[in-house]
């Protein structure tokens, strides 16, 4: 009787160890490292930016020409022009917010996959673009390095999509020209118009689209990892 009593605790310990082994996840399951930035995937959408940009431009043109604010000083036309200018300014603010978000995502995910981002933080990438004179150099870093880092991340994740490196070169060139020639009415107006109305929308739309696709790949891989752990 005493021997039987002594065996029972040992059997319960063995059973509990077996349960722990069965319930524990496999050691070979790949794990992605994470950082404290829990909102890195909150990239946003360029739709609101594009609506403000082209809607504001349309309101300005409508007030200036159809309502005659530029010709005979119509009050209603001036209101449309003011509202249009406010919308365009809001669009530019939204552009830089989106640019910050995509940089944050790429920096975060690059580090998770063992890659070294060209710029250490999204705050540096965007903030240095507003330092007088130094930004003449930095805009080529912020706009030019993003396609490079984003493409490297896409390759690491097994995606075939790429962002044009040429877009990362021509966009800061026109931005620099619009700053330099801002004192020349016609040239400054044309270069700023090309940059704000054509290059900026193409650049940020492509950047956001690629980051969203990479997020989908991350989600599928995480779901697959969880399924493997469950089946084990």
Backbone as a chain_set.jsonl record, in Angstrom:
{"seq": "XXXXXXXXXXXXXXXXXXXXXXXXXXXXXXXXXXXXXXXXXXXXXXXXXXXXXXXXXXXXXXXXXXXXXXXXXXXXXXXXXXXXXXXXXXXXXXXXXXXXXXXXXXXXXXXXXXXXXXXXXXXXXXXXXXXXXXXXXXXXXXXXXXXXXXXXXXXXXXXXXXXXXXXXXXXXXXXXXXXXXXXXXXXXXXXXXXXXXXXXXXXXXXXXXXXXXXXXXXXXXXXXXXXXXXXX", "coords": {"N": [[0.823, -1.206, 0.0], [1.921, 1.228, 0.801], [3.885, 1.566, -1.171], [2.326, 1.928, -3.476], [1.099, 4.352, -2.933], [3.278, 6.046, -2.997], [3.976, 6.056, -5.652], [2.046, 7.453, -7.077], [2.328, 10.422, -6.933], [4.645, 10.691, -8.548], [3.735, 9.757, -11.022], [1.818, 11.697, -11.618], [3.453, 13.947, -11.913], [4.936, 13.248, -14.18], [2.861, 13.096, -16.059], [2.009, 15.783, -16.096], [4.28, 17.005, -17.143], [4.291, 15.914, -19.707], [1.943, 17.045, -20.727], [2.737, 19.724, -20.769], [4.722, 19.642, -22.736], [3.225, 18.913, -24.983], [1.451, 21.046, -25.24], [3.119, 23.205, -25.654], [4.52, 25.481, -28.118], [6.127, 24.625, -31.256], [9.696, 24.571, -31.371], [10.954, 25.346, -33.641], [9.373, 27.174, -34.948], [9.182, 30.091, -36.852], [9.799, 33.338, -35.625], [8.902, 36.707, -35.72], [10.61, 39.632, -34.827], [9.519, 42.254, -32.668], [8.753, 45.731, -32.108], [8.349, 48.613, -29.948], [6.665, 50.278, -31.301], [3.531, 50.199, -31.959], [1.693, 51.116, -33.778], [2.66, 51.137, -36.303], [1.656, 50.066, -38.632], [-0.432, 51.615, -39.369], [-0.966, 53.081, -41.919], [-2.579, 54.589, -43.65], [-4.512, 56.187, -46.281], [-4.141, 57.378, -49.65], [-6.373, 58.526, -50.721], [-7.912, 60.589, -49.437], [-6.06, 62.653, -49.447], [-5.728, 63.071, -52.238], [-8.311, 63.865, -52.878], [-8.562, 66.292, -51.474], [-6.514, 67.731, -52.751], [-7.077, 67.852, -55.619], [-9.741, 68.561, -55.536], [-9.594, 70.991, -54.177], [-8.07, 72.442, -56.027], [-9.876, 72.46, -58.159], [-11.972, 73.959, -57.008], [-10.712, 76.42, -56.662], [-10.131, 77.161, -59.337], [-12.732, 77.258, -60.319], [-13.845, 79.364, -58.858], [-12.123, 81.416, -59.65], [-12.309, 81.72, -62.46], [-14.884, 80.902, -63.578], [-16.665, 82.152, -61.855], [-15.607, 84.599, -61.936], [-13.772, 85.908, -60.174], [-11.174, 86.789, -60.55], [-11.469, 88.677, -62.51], [-13.697, 90.515, -62.326], [-13.959, 90.736, -59.639], [-15.815, 89.15, -58.098], [-17.612, 88.31, -55.184], [-18.498, 85.771, -54.37], [-16.918, 84.166, -55.967], [-14.412, 84.716, -54.875], [-14.668, 83.523, -52.395], [-14.787, 80.808, -53.115], [-12.211, 80.591, -54.148], [-10.623, 81.023, -51.882], [-11.43, 78.881, -50.243], [-10.581, 76.806, -51.868], [-7.788, 77.197, -51.835], [-7.254, 76.692, -49.149], [-7.931, 73.989, -49.033], [-5.975, 72.887, -50.736], [-3.637, 73.481, -49.316], [-4.158, 71.925, -47.048], [-4.048, 69.44, -48.279], [-1.323, 69.232, -48.865], [-0.245, 69.112, -46.31], [-1.345, 66.674, -45.53], [-0.039, 65.043, -47.33], [2.641, 65.01, -46.359], [2.197, 63.799, -43.935], [1.389, 61.235, -44.753], [3.752, 60.482, -46.034], [5.451, 60.354, -43.872], [4.252, 58.192, -42.541], [4.627, 55.988, -44.303], [7.383, 55.867, -44.345], [7.841, 55.237, -41.661], [6.694, 52.685, -41.493], [8.346, 51.199, -43.287], [10.889, 51.472, -42.099], [10.433, 50.235, -39.623], [9.681, 47.552, -40.381], [11.92, 46.816, -41.87], [13.943, 46.595, -39.972], [12.889, 44.496, -38.487], [13.283, 42.418, -40.24], [15.976, 42.14, -40.375], [17.266, 44.051, -41.917], [19.02, 47.11, -42.68], [17.815, 50.264, -42.373], [18.045, 53.168, -44.52], [17.672, 55.661, -43.372], [17.457, 56.578, -40.005], [15.163, 57.162, -38.393], [11.635, 57.898, -38.839], [10.922, 60.482, -38.165], [13.278, 61.91, -38.523], [13.612, 61.539, -41.275], [11.482, 63.021, -42.38], [11.398, 65.444, -40.933], [13.9, 66.716, -41.367], [13.588, 67.642, -43.906], [12.556, 70.132, -43.739], [14.409, 71.884, -42.835], [15.961, 74.896, -43.357], [17.934, 75.497, -46.273], [19.684, 73.252, -45.706], [17.823, 71.414, -46.411], [17.93, 71.348, -49.154], [19.74, 69.439, -49.803], [18.782, 67.283, -48.271], [16.239, 66.494, -49.187], [16.75, 64.867, -51.329], [17.725, 62.66, -50.076], [15.543, 61.795, -48.475], [13.43, 61.396, -50.353], [14.753, 59.92, -52.306], [15.979, 57.694, -51.062], [13.882, 56.237, -50.047], [12.453, 54.598, -52.065], [14.528, 52.748, -52.533], [14.921, 51.466, -50.009], [12.346, 50.462, -49.617], [12.04, 48.715, -51.781], [14.037, 46.875, -51.164], [12.967, 45.781, -48.861], [10.629, 44.647, -49.93], [11.761, 42.68, -51.534], [12.921, 41.08, -49.558], [10.638, 40.078, -48.365], [9.647, 38.529, -50.339], [8.129, 39.632, -52.384], [7.165, 40.631, -55.67], [6.691, 43.184, -56.465], [7.783, 46.504, -57.125], [9.071, 49.798, -56.456], [9.58, 52.629, -58.471], [12.89, 53.677, -58.941], [13.627, 55.899, -60.346], [11.536, 57.663, -59.915], [12.078, 58.453, -57.368], [14.143, 60.147, -57.814], [13.486, 62.141, -59.721], [11.383, 63.478, -58.456], [12.439, 64.944, -56.111], [14.13, 66.604, -57.595], [12.429, 68.295, -59.101], [11.149, 69.434, -56.937], [13.238, 70.867, -55.773], [13.816, 72.632, -57.867], [11.424, 74.072, -57.932], [11.63, 75.438, -55.549], [13.961, 76.971, -55.895], [13.346, 78.505, -58.174], [11.172, 79.926, -57.339], [10.961, 82.651, -57.154], [10.743, 83.479, -59.712], [8.104, 84.13, -61.677], [6.716, 82.573, -63.854], [8.337, 80.261, -64.401], [8.727, 79.227, -61.823], [6.065, 78.726, -61.129], [5.333, 76.734, -62.965], [7.15, 74.589, -62.417], [6.516, 74.094, -59.725], [3.828, 73.397, -60.037], [3.977, 71.029, -61.592], [5.282, 69.391, -59.778], [3.614, 69.397, -57.432], [1.092, 68.665, -58.401], [1.384, 66.458, -60.043], [3.799, 64.788, -59.691], [4.061, 64.444, -56.849], [1.479, 63.222, -56.153], [1.679, 60.787, -57.676], [3.972, 59.652, -56.579], [3.406, 59.321, -53.759], [1.093, 57.778, -53.867], [1.976, 55.429, -55.056], [3.868, 54.62, -53.154], [2.304, 54.207, -50.824], [0.57, 52.209, -51.763], [2.339, 50.062, -52.262], [3.32, 49.583, -49.68], [0.951, 48.803, -48.396], [0.441, 46.404, -49.747], [2.62, 44.909, -48.869], [1.964, 44.734, -46.204], [-0.226, 43.018, -46.391], [1.065, 40.667, -47.158], [2.54, 40.21, -44.827], [0.451, 39.741, -43.022], [-0.652, 37.351, -44.087], [1.475, 35.583, -43.731], [1.764, 35.594, -40.974], [-0.687, 34.481, -40.264], [-0.375, 31.944, -41.407], [1.745, 30.976, -39.84], [0.514, 30.807, -37.342], [-1.382, 28.84, -37.89], [0.263, 26.627, -38.395], [1.34, 26.239, -35.832], [-0.972, 25.521, -34.451], [-1.784, 23.15, -35.731], [0.353, 21.556, -35.078]], "CA": [[0.0, 0.0, 0.0], [2.778, 2.404, 0.871], [4.542, 1.743, -2.468], [1.35, 2.471, -4.411], [0.9, 5.764, -2.605], [4.464, 6.801, -3.389], [4.066, 6.121, -7.109], [1.044, 8.371, -7.639], [2.879, 11.752, -7.221], [5.567, 10.634, -9.673], [2.947, 9.643, -12.244], [1.186, 12.999, -11.897], [4.484, 14.847, -12.408], [5.238, 12.853, -15.561], [1.718, 13.495, -16.88], [2.017, 17.239, -16.24], [5.358, 17.347, -18.063], [3.839, 15.562, -21.048], [0.975, 18.062, -21.144], [3.467, 20.935, -21.092], [5.401, 19.44, -24.016], [2.223, 18.898, -26.041], [0.837, 22.366, -25.393], [4.099, 24.227, -26.023], [4.69, 25.608, -29.567], [7.363, 24.041, -31.749], [10.846, 25.465, -31.228], [11.406, 25.791, -34.957], [8.437, 28.125, -35.529], [9.848, 31.377, -37.008], [9.184, 34.443, -34.906], [9.34, 38.049, -36.094], [10.83, 40.52, -33.698], [8.607, 43.395, -32.645], [9.228, 46.897, -31.378], [7.315, 49.282, -29.165], [5.79, 51.032, -32.192], [2.402, 49.321, -32.26], [0.841, 51.715, -34.804], [3.455, 51.307, -37.51], [0.904, 49.628, -39.802], [-1.512, 52.571, -39.617], [-0.366, 53.868, -42.992], [-3.537, 55.534, -44.2], [-4.844, 56.062, -47.694], [-3.957, 58.64, -50.383], [-7.64, 59.012, -51.268], [-8.27, 61.887, -48.849], [-5.075, 63.609, -49.964], [-6.049, 63.38, -53.63], [-9.576, 64.6, -52.897], [-8.268, 67.672, -51.074], [-5.658, 68.384, -53.737], [-7.745, 68.172, -56.878], [-10.964, 69.279, -55.205], [-9.203, 72.369, -53.895], [-7.695, 73.076, -57.291], [-11.105, 72.708, -58.909], [-12.703, 75.07, -56.382], [-9.982, 77.66, -56.963], [-10.35, 77.494, -60.74], [-14.142, 77.602, -60.479], [-14.041, 80.716, -58.34], [-11.311, 82.398, -60.359], [-12.669, 81.941, -63.852], [-16.314, 80.804, -63.854], [-17.363, 83.172, -61.074], [-15.005, 85.885, -62.271], [-13.09, 86.602, -59.072], [-9.951, 87.419, -61.051], [-11.748, 89.682, -63.525], [-14.523, 91.612, -61.819], [-13.977, 90.741, -58.171], [-17.011, 88.569, -57.517], [-17.394, 87.853, -53.808], [-18.665, 84.318, -54.314], [-15.727, 83.581, -56.568], [-13.309, 84.82, -53.915], [-14.89, 82.51, -51.362], [-14.359, 79.531, -53.681], [-10.763, 80.607, -54.267], [-10.058, 80.863, -50.537], [-11.671, 77.5, -49.823], [-9.705, 75.963, -52.666], [-6.417, 77.319, -51.333], [-7.195, 75.984, -47.86], [-7.938, 72.553, -49.324], [-4.676, 72.519, -51.299], [-2.682, 73.487, -48.197], [-4.463, 70.723, -46.267], [-3.552, 68.282, -49.026], [0.132, 69.151, -48.706], [-0.001, 68.617, -44.952], [-1.671, 65.259, -45.553], [1.031, 64.357, -48.067], [3.789, 64.787, -45.485], [1.774, 62.805, -42.938], [1.471, 59.928, -45.419], [5.165, 60.19, -46.269], [5.953, 59.927, -42.56], [3.702, 56.869, -42.219], [5.263, 54.935, -45.1], [8.759, 55.748, -43.861], [7.797, 54.542, -40.374], [6.443, 51.273, -41.773], [9.518, 50.591, -43.917], [11.954, 51.403, -41.097], [10.03, 49.225, -38.643], [9.737, 46.21, -40.947], [13.295, 46.534, -42.287], [14.666, 46.127, -38.791], [12.359, 43.182, -38.128], [13.801, 41.409, -41.16], [17.433, 42.179, -40.363], [17.78, 45.039, -42.862], [19.395, 48.393, -42.088], [17.21, 51.36, -43.141], [18.956, 54.249, -44.886], [17.439, 56.746, -42.418], [17.218, 55.898, -38.726], [13.818, 57.363, -37.866], [10.763, 58.644, -39.752], [10.979, 61.894, -37.804], [14.449, 62.476, -39.196], [13.366, 61.52, -42.719], [10.564, 64.093, -42.764], [11.733, 66.704, -40.265], [15.058, 67.37, -41.976], [13.171, 68.268, -45.167], [12.084, 71.491, -43.467], [15.526, 72.707, -42.35], [16.36, 75.777, -44.471], [19.194, 75.279, -46.989], [20.07, 71.847, -45.579], [16.817, 70.589, -47.089], [18.298, 71.201, -50.563], [20.406, 68.135, -49.86], [18.076, 66.202, -47.598], [15.086, 65.993, -49.941], [17.225, 63.775, -52.184], [17.842, 61.499, -49.2], [14.218, 61.34, -48.05], [12.666, 60.889, -51.499], [15.545, 58.986, -53.083], [16.289, 56.467, -50.327], [12.681, 55.457, -49.74], [12.255, 53.484, -53.005], [15.588, 51.763, -52.334], [14.617, 50.677, -48.81], [11.069, 49.782, -49.811], [12.285, 47.607, -52.699], [14.816, 45.869, -50.429], [12.017, 45.112, -47.973], [9.764, 43.821, -50.772], [12.534, 41.503, -51.926], [13.063, 40.232, -48.371], [9.349, 39.448, -48.107], [9.278, 37.686, -51.472], [7.178, 40.306, -53.268], [7.714, 41.026, -56.963], [6.388, 44.592, -56.72], [8.867, 47.434, -56.875], [8.806, 51.218, -56.663], [10.555, 53.169, -59.414], [13.974, 54.491, -58.399], [13.618, 57.172, -61.054], [10.571, 58.537, -59.262], [12.751, 59.001, -56.198], [15.13, 61.142, -58.247], [12.859, 63.267, -60.409], [10.528, 64.237, -57.534], [13.193, 65.997, -55.417], [14.686, 67.568, -58.547], [11.398, 69.307, -59.365], [10.919, 70.164, -55.694], [14.33, 71.825, -55.641], [13.628, 73.673, -58.881], [10.301, 74.929, -57.54], [12.111, 76.315, -54.475], [14.948, 77.909, -56.439], [12.731, 79.415, -59.138], [9.92, 80.471, -56.811], [10.948, 84.108, -57.356], [10.451, 83.72, -61.125], [6.679, 83.775, -61.725], [6.291, 81.527, -64.767], [9.13, 79.044, -64.197], [8.401, 78.713, -60.497], [4.691, 78.223, -61.146], [5.293, 75.489, -63.737], [7.849, 73.525, -61.69], [5.721, 73.762, -58.533], [2.62, 72.715, -60.48], [4.329, 69.656, -61.98], [5.625, 68.634, -58.578], [2.492, 69.262, -56.496], [-0.103, 68.086, -59.008], [1.673, 65.236, -60.797], [4.813, 63.912, -59.107], [3.684, 64.1, -55.471], [0.414, 62.195, -56.113], [2.161, 59.506, -58.172], [4.956, 59.123, -55.622], [2.815, 58.854, -52.501], [0.139, 56.707, -54.167], [2.748, 54.206, -55.276], [4.484, 54.234, -51.889], [1.266, 53.665, -49.934], [0.083, 50.961, -52.344], [3.329, 49.016, -52.049], [3.34, 49.267, -48.246], [-0.261, 48.043, -48.092], [0.638, 45.05, -50.254], [3.558, 44.241, -47.962], [1.192, 44.419, -45.001], [-1.027, 41.826, -46.693], [1.983, 39.529, -47.103], [2.831, 39.979, -43.411], [-0.731, 39.135, -42.417], [-0.777, 35.967, -44.546], [2.521, 34.769, -43.122], [1.445, 35.436, -39.561], [-1.793, 33.524, -40.184], [0.188, 30.631, -41.678], [2.527, 30.566, -38.678], [-0.416, 30.412, -36.281], [-1.992, 27.557, -38.281], [1.265, 25.589, -38.174], [1.42, 25.991, -34.395], [-2.205, 24.84, -34.027], [-1.761, 21.785, -36.249], [1.356, 20.776, -34.358]], "C": [[0.854, 1.252, 0.0], [3.462, 2.652, -0.475], [3.597, 2.354, -3.495], [1.125, 3.942, -4.164], [2.083, 6.59, -3.083], [4.551, 6.966, -4.897], [3.157, 7.175, -7.685], [1.596, 9.778, -7.877], [3.817, 11.749, -8.402], [4.821, 10.547, -10.99], [2.303, 10.971, -12.612], [2.195, 13.987, -12.422], [4.829, 14.544, -13.855], [4.123, 13.294, -16.497], [1.706, 14.998, -17.117], [3.111, 17.686, -17.185], [4.961, 17.029, -19.501], [2.845, 16.582, -21.588], [1.66, 19.351, -21.53], [4.141, 20.819, -22.442], [4.408, 19.513, -25.166], [1.67, 20.287, -26.302], [1.822, 23.429, -25.828], [4.266, 24.275, -27.528], [6.002, 25.003, -30.006], [8.501, 25.042, -31.7], [11.28, 26.044, -32.554], [10.474, 26.808, -35.598], [9.09, 29.495, -35.656], [9.071, 32.484, -36.308], [9.758, 35.755, -35.413], [9.544, 38.866, -34.843], [9.879, 41.7, -33.794], [9.227, 44.526, -31.845], [8.055, 47.529, -30.657], [6.327, 50.042, -30.038], [4.652, 50.129, -32.658], [1.505, 49.862, -33.364], [1.582, 51.893, -36.121], [2.662, 50.962, -38.767], [-0.285, 50.532, -40.103], [-1.038, 53.563, -40.682], [-1.324, 54.935, -43.513], [-3.75, 55.304, -45.683], [-4.628, 57.405, -48.398], [-5.252, 59.227, -50.909], [-8.033, 60.384, -50.743], [-7.339, 62.981, -49.336], [-5.416, 64.028, -51.387], [-7.351, 64.177, -53.741], [-9.352, 66.061, -52.528], [-7.501, 68.41, -52.164], [-6.435, 68.809, -54.977], [-9.092, 68.855, -56.652], [-10.675, 70.744, -54.916], [-8.805, 73.115, -55.147], [-8.926, 73.398, -58.126], [-11.906, 73.865, -58.346], [-12.037, 76.401, -56.684], [-10.231, 78.096, -58.396], [-11.791, 77.918, -60.991], [-14.411, 79.027, -60.006], [-13.314, 81.763, -59.143], [-11.854, 82.711, -61.741], [-14.18, 81.915, -64.088], [-17.115, 81.839, -63.074], [-16.688, 84.533, -61.156], [-14.29, 86.613, -61.16], [-11.832, 87.32, -59.543], [-10.229, 88.591, -61.985], [-12.593, 90.841, -62.988], [-14.777, 91.516, -60.316], [-15.24, 90.186, -57.545], [-16.747, 87.992, -56.135], [-17.514, 86.335, -53.687], [-17.447, 83.61, -54.889], [-14.541, 83.624, -55.625], [-13.439, 83.784, -52.804], [-14.428, 81.145, -51.865], [-12.838, 79.463, -53.788], [-10.1, 80.386, -52.907], [-10.225, 79.431, -50.042], [-10.771, 76.527, -50.59], [-8.268, 76.004, -52.193], [-6.252, 76.594, -50.002], [-7.133, 74.473, -48.081], [-6.591, 72.091, -49.865], [-3.6, 72.494, -50.216], [-2.895, 72.253, -47.315], [-3.965, 69.458, -46.944], [-2.05, 68.121, -48.859], [0.512, 68.67, -47.308], [-0.25, 67.121, -44.891], [-0.623, 64.454, -46.299], [2.197, 64.028, -47.145], [3.45, 63.819, -44.358], [1.869, 61.395, -43.531], [2.928, 59.517, -45.656], [5.837, 59.732, -44.973], [5.505, 58.496, -42.252], [4.389, 55.76, -43.016], [6.722, 54.759, -44.689], [8.789, 54.963, -42.545], [7.598, 53.039, -40.576], [7.693, 50.587, -42.312], [10.664, 50.456, -42.916], [11.667, 50.294, -40.09], [10.219, 47.815, -39.194], [11.14, 45.841, -41.415], [14.096, 45.987, -41.117], [14.177, 44.745, -38.355], [12.912, 42.063, -39.004], [15.323, 41.481, -41.308], [18.047, 43.129, -41.362], [18.096, 46.342, -42.133], [18.786, 49.52, -42.91], [18.21, 52.487, -43.399], [18.859, 55.431, -43.938], [16.93, 56.128, -41.135], [15.78, 56.002, -38.244], [12.955, 58.1, -38.888], [10.743, 60.135, -39.433], [12.149, 62.602, -38.454], [14.209, 62.578, -40.693], [12.516, 62.709, -43.153], [11.006, 65.439, -42.189], [12.88, 67.444, -40.911], [14.718, 68.016, -43.316], [12.746, 69.72, -44.982], [13.167, 72.365, -42.836], [16.021, 73.569, -43.502], [17.776, 75.479, -44.961], [19.671, 73.825, -46.891], [19.081, 70.951, -46.318], [17.088, 70.468, -48.597], [18.996, 69.851, -50.792], [19.499, 67.015, -49.359], [16.892, 65.664, -48.378], [15.497, 64.857, -50.881], [17.422, 62.502, -51.362], [16.461, 60.924, -48.882], [13.432, 60.719, -49.198], [13.424, 59.808, -52.263], [15.803, 57.662, -52.387], [15.053, 55.617, -50.052], [12.434, 54.336, -50.753], [13.291, 52.38, -52.822], [15.266, 50.86, -51.137], [13.339, 49.869, -48.975], [11.242, 48.577, -50.735], [13.084, 46.492, -52.024], [13.904, 45.075, -49.489], [11.094, 44.193, -48.763], [10.487, 42.554, -51.208], [12.692, 40.538, -50.755], [11.774, 39.481, -48.059], [8.876, 38.562, -49.257], [8.262, 38.302, -52.404], [7.872, 40.729, -54.558], [7.489, 42.504, -57.274], [7.574, 45.462, -56.34], [8.388, 48.875, -57.103], [9.923, 51.789, -57.525], [11.609, 54.019, -58.702], [14.013, 55.866, -59.073], [12.65, 58.167, -60.454], [11.17, 59.179, -58.023], [13.809, 60.03, -56.536], [14.449, 62.37, -58.835], [11.988, 64.117, -59.473], [11.311, 65.28, -56.749], [13.823, 67.012, -56.355], [13.674, 68.678, -58.823], [11.056, 70.092, -58.099], [11.993, 71.212, -55.495], [14.185, 72.963, -56.641], [12.493, 74.618, -58.506], [10.698, 75.878, -56.407], [13.042, 77.388, -55.035], [14.28, 78.953, -57.324], [11.402, 79.993, -58.639], [9.822, 81.982, -57.011], [10.666, 84.466, -58.811], [9.03, 83.237, -61.386], [6.346, 82.564, -62.583], [7.018, 80.209, -64.483], [8.797, 78.41, -62.847], [7.007, 78.103, -60.444], [4.611, 76.873, -61.852], [5.946, 74.354, -62.962], [7.077, 73.111, -60.435], [4.461, 73.003, -58.916], [2.883, 71.265, -60.864], [4.573, 68.81, -60.742], [4.403, 68.354, -57.711], [1.318, 68.488, -57.095], [0.131, 66.771, -59.739], [2.603, 64.3, -60.027], [4.471, 63.487, -57.684], [2.581, 63.036, -55.429], [0.878, 60.827, -56.592], [3.078, 58.858, -57.144], [4.267, 58.536, -54.398], [1.798, 57.745, -52.742], [0.858, 55.388, -54.363], [3.356, 53.704, -53.966], [3.466, 53.592, -50.952], [0.764, 52.326, -50.452], [1.051, 49.811, -52.083], [3.387, 48.609, -50.578], [2.102, 48.473, -47.834], [-0.139, 46.6, -48.583], [1.6, 44.256, -49.376], [2.877, 43.888, -46.647], [0.335, 43.167, -45.2], [-0.149, 40.576, -46.62], [2.317, 39.183, -45.658], [1.667, 39.268, -42.742], [-0.895, 37.682, -42.808], [0.266, 35.077, -43.883], [2.266, 34.559, -41.638], [0.318, 34.427, -39.378], [-1.288, 32.104, -40.439], [1.001, 30.095, -40.516], [1.622, 30.094, -37.553], [-1.065, 29.054, -36.603], [-1.013, 26.392, -38.071], [1.366, 25.23, -36.7], [0.196, 25.211, -33.908], [-2.189, 23.381, -34.468], [-0.73, 20.928, -35.523], [0.781, 20.254, -33.052]], "O": [[0.561, 2.218, -0.704], [3.611, 3.802, -0.889], [4.005, 3.197, -4.294], [0.974, 4.708, -5.116], [1.904, 7.724, -3.529], [5.147, 7.933, -5.373], [3.487, 7.75, -8.722], [1.357, 10.317, -8.958], [3.809, 12.691, -9.194], [5.212, 11.181, -11.97], [2.248, 11.331, -13.788], [1.863, 14.797, -13.287], [4.997, 15.455, -14.666], [4.383, 13.801, -17.588], [1.421, 15.442, -18.229], [2.922, 18.632, -17.949], [5.267, 17.798, -20.413], [2.895, 16.943, -22.763], [1.253, 20.015, -22.483], [4.144, 21.774, -23.219], [4.703, 20.101, -26.206], [1.444, 20.665, -27.452], [1.403, 24.471, -26.331], [4.169, 23.237, -28.182], [6.917, 24.879, -29.192], [8.3, 26.228, -31.957], [11.9, 27.106, -32.601], [10.758, 27.272, -36.703], [9.528, 30.036, -34.641], [7.844, 32.552, -36.392], [10.975, 35.898, -35.524], [8.745, 38.801, -33.908], [9.483, 42.095, -34.89], [10.11, 44.31, -31.014], [6.922, 47.055, -30.739], [5.253, 50.416, -29.564], [4.794, 49.387, -33.63], [0.634, 49.139, -33.848], [1.184, 52.701, -36.96], [2.943, 51.487, -39.844], [-1.067, 50.237, -41.007], [-0.749, 54.723, -40.388], [-0.911, 56.062, -43.786], [-3.233, 54.348, -46.261], [-4.897, 58.457, -47.817], [-5.243, 60.314, -51.487], [-8.443, 61.25, -51.516], [-7.771, 64.102, -49.605], [-5.394, 65.217, -51.705], [-7.476, 65.056, -54.593], [-9.88, 66.962, -53.181], [-7.793, 69.567, -52.467], [-6.447, 69.985, -55.339], [-9.535, 69.642, -57.489], [-11.411, 71.63, -55.35], [-9.155, 74.283, -55.319], [-9.018, 74.468, -58.726], [-12.459, 74.666, -59.099], [-12.715, 77.398, -56.935], [-10.511, 79.267, -58.65], [-12.047, 78.828, -61.78], [-15.112, 79.794, -60.666], [-13.812, 82.876, -59.312], [-11.855, 83.872, -62.15], [-14.71, 82.818, -64.735], [-18.124, 82.347, -63.565], [-17.131, 85.498, -60.533], [-14.205, 87.84, -61.197], [-11.466, 88.356, -58.986], [-9.344, 89.409, -62.235], [-12.245, 92.007, -63.173], [-15.699, 92.142, -59.792], [-15.696, 90.718, -56.533], [-15.771, 87.268, -55.935], [-16.728, 85.695, -52.988], [-17.002, 82.588, -54.367], [-13.751, 82.682, -55.574], [-12.443, 83.236, -52.332], [-13.76, 80.407, -51.142], [-12.241, 78.413, -53.551], [-9.125, 79.641, -52.802], [-9.295, 78.838, -49.496], [-10.267, 75.554, -50.029], [-7.595, 74.974, -52.149], [-5.228, 75.956, -49.76], [-6.382, 73.766, -47.408], [-6.111, 71.019, -49.496], [-2.753, 71.601, -50.194], [-1.933, 71.614, -46.889], [-3.517, 68.521, -46.284], [-1.555, 67.001, -48.726], [1.47, 67.916, -47.142], [0.523, 66.379, -44.285], [-0.346, 63.309, -45.941], [2.69, 62.9, -47.143], [4.324, 63.097, -43.878], [2.37, 60.476, -42.883], [3.286, 58.35, -45.497], [6.683, 58.838, -44.981], [6.292, 57.688, -41.759], [4.7, 54.705, -42.462], [7.241, 53.642, -44.683], [9.665, 54.122, -42.342], [8.245, 52.224, -39.919], [8.058, 49.509, -41.844], [11.34, 49.427, -42.89], [12.552, 49.51, -39.748], [10.847, 46.976, -38.548], [11.515, 44.67, -41.364], [14.842, 45.02, -41.267], [14.971, 43.92, -37.904], [13.002, 40.912, -38.577], [15.884, 40.941, -42.262], [19.242, 43.031, -41.64], [17.507, 46.638, -41.093], [19.201, 49.723, -44.051], [19.108, 52.727, -42.592], [19.846, 56.132, -43.718], [16.068, 55.249, -41.165], [15.231, 55.025, -37.735], [13.479, 58.846, -39.715], [10.567, 60.96, -40.329], [12.033, 63.749, -38.884], [14.559, 63.581, -41.315], [12.796, 63.335, -44.175], [10.986, 66.453, -42.886], [12.85, 68.672, -41.0], [15.478, 68.85, -43.809], [12.594, 70.454, -45.959], [12.879, 73.462, -42.357], [16.457, 73.038, -44.523], [18.689, 75.242, -44.169], [20.028, 73.231, -47.908], [19.438, 69.872, -46.791], [16.536, 69.582, -49.249], [18.849, 69.224, -51.841], [19.45, 65.934, -49.946], [16.563, 64.485, -48.247], [14.686, 63.985, -51.193], [17.3, 61.395, -51.888], [16.238, 59.72, -49.004], [12.839, 59.651, -49.046], [12.815, 58.887, -52.807], [15.842, 56.617, -53.037], [15.165, 54.408, -49.847], [12.221, 53.198, -50.334], [12.963, 51.2, -52.944], [15.332, 49.635, -51.244], [13.258, 48.726, -48.526], [10.649, 47.525, -50.493], [12.844, 45.311, -52.275], [14.048, 43.861, -49.342], [10.803, 43.081, -48.322], [9.891, 41.477, -51.247], [12.608, 39.323, -50.932], [11.817, 38.364, -47.542], [7.829, 37.921, -49.162], [7.592, 37.583, -53.146], [9.033, 41.138, -54.538], [8.04, 43.021, -58.245], [8.275, 45.194, -55.364], [7.433, 49.123, -57.839], [11.092, 51.46, -57.323], [11.284, 54.949, -57.964], [14.381, 56.864, -58.453], [12.898, 59.372, -60.473], [10.82, 60.303, -57.663], [14.319, 60.713, -55.648], [14.79, 63.502, -58.493], [11.865, 65.327, -59.667], [10.883, 66.434, -56.716], [14.034, 68.161, -55.967], [14.016, 69.86, -58.785], [10.714, 71.272, -58.172], [11.693, 72.335, -55.088], [14.405, 74.126, -56.301], [12.585, 75.824, -58.734], [10.172, 76.986, -56.31], [12.926, 78.565, -54.693], [14.598, 80.139, -57.244], [10.603, 80.492, -59.431], [8.722, 82.534, -57.036], [10.381, 85.623, -59.119], [8.777, 82.034, -61.319], [5.746, 81.611, -62.084], [6.382, 79.165, -64.342], [8.609, 77.197, -62.751], [6.795, 77.081, -59.791], [3.908, 75.971, -61.396], [5.372, 73.271, -62.852], [6.992, 71.925, -60.117], [4.058, 72.073, -58.218], [2.111, 70.375, -60.508], [4.133, 67.663, -60.66], [4.176, 67.216, -57.3], [0.631, 67.748, -56.391], [-0.82, 66.045, -60.024], [2.244, 63.157, -59.743], [4.578, 62.309, -57.344], [2.736, 62.035, -54.73], [0.522, 59.811, -55.996], [2.973, 57.662, -56.871], [4.513, 57.385, -54.037], [1.652, 56.855, -51.904], [0.4, 54.348, -53.889], [3.358, 52.502, -53.701], [3.737, 52.55, -50.355], [0.553, 51.401, -49.668], [0.63, 48.712, -51.724], [3.492, 47.423, -50.266], [2.198, 47.566, -47.008], [-0.574, 45.676, -47.897], [1.407, 43.059, -49.168], [3.18, 42.858, -46.044], [0.189, 42.356, -44.286], [-0.567, 39.549, -46.084], [2.374, 38.008, -45.295], [1.861, 38.314, -41.989], [-1.24, 36.853, -41.966], [-0.031, 33.941, -43.513], [2.519, 33.479, -41.105], [0.352, 33.613, -38.455], [-1.717, 31.164, -39.77], [0.96, 28.899, -40.227], [1.918, 29.103, -36.884], [-1.272, 28.229, -35.713], [-1.406, 25.312, -37.629], [1.467, 24.054, -36.351], [0.318, 24.339, -33.049], [-2.531, 22.484, -33.697], [-0.914, 19.721, -35.37], [1.477, 19.571, -32.3]]}, "num_chains": 1, "name": "protein.A"}
